Amino acid sequence: MEPMLSHFMQQLLSQELPMLDSADRARVTELLREHAAAGGGTIETQEDLPGEIRQIMDL
């Protein structure tokens, strides 16, 4: 199975997620799962993230 996030994006999210409240963290996780379930490819850059995640994380 192809990884959902590139190494760079894993690092970015691991640094940024703790700054979000629990509801936003849960929503980001849900959106990433939906992306994977829909057959989305590996997220390599911030621009590849679903729009709602970019909005939540203010990217």
C-alpha positions in Angstrom: 0.0 0.0 0.0 1.3 3.4 -1.0 1.9 5.8 2.0 -0.7 8.5 2.4 2.0 11.2 3.2 5.5 11.7 2.0 8.2 11.8 4.7 8.3 15.7 4.4 4.6 15.9 4.9 4.6 13.5 7.8 7.2 15.8 9.5 5.2 18.9 8.8 1.9 17.5 10.2 3.6 16.0 13.2 4.9 19.5 14.1 1.6 21.3 13.3 -1.1 18.9 14.6 -0.3 19.4 18.3 -1.1 23.1 17.9 -4.7 22.3 16.8 -7.6 21.6 19.2 -8.8 18.0 19.4 -11.8 18.6 17.1 -9.6 19.9 14.3 -7.0 17.1 14.8 -9.8 14.6 14.5 -11.2 16.3 11.4 -7.7 16.3 9.8 -7.4 12.6 10.5 -10.8 11.9 9.0 -10.0 13.9 5.9 -6.7 12.0 5.4 -8.6 8.7 5.7 -11.2 9.8 3.2 -8.4 10.8 0.8 -6.8 7.4 1.1 -10.2 5.6 0.8 -10.9 7.6 -2.4 -7.7 6.3 -3.9 -5.8 9.6 -3.6 -2.1 9.4 -4.1 0.7 10.2 -1.8 0.5 13.8 -0.5 3.9 15.3 -1.4 3.4 19.0 -0.9 1.1 21.4 1.0 -0.8 22.0 -2.2 -1.6 18.3 -2.4 -3.5 18.4 0.9 -7.3 18.5 0.7 -8.5 22.1 0.8 -10.2 21.8 4.2 -7.0 20.6 5.8 -5.1 23.6 4.4 -7.8 25.9 5.7 -7.8 24.3 9.2 -4.0 24.5 9.4 -3.9 28.0 7.8 -1.5 26.9 5.1 
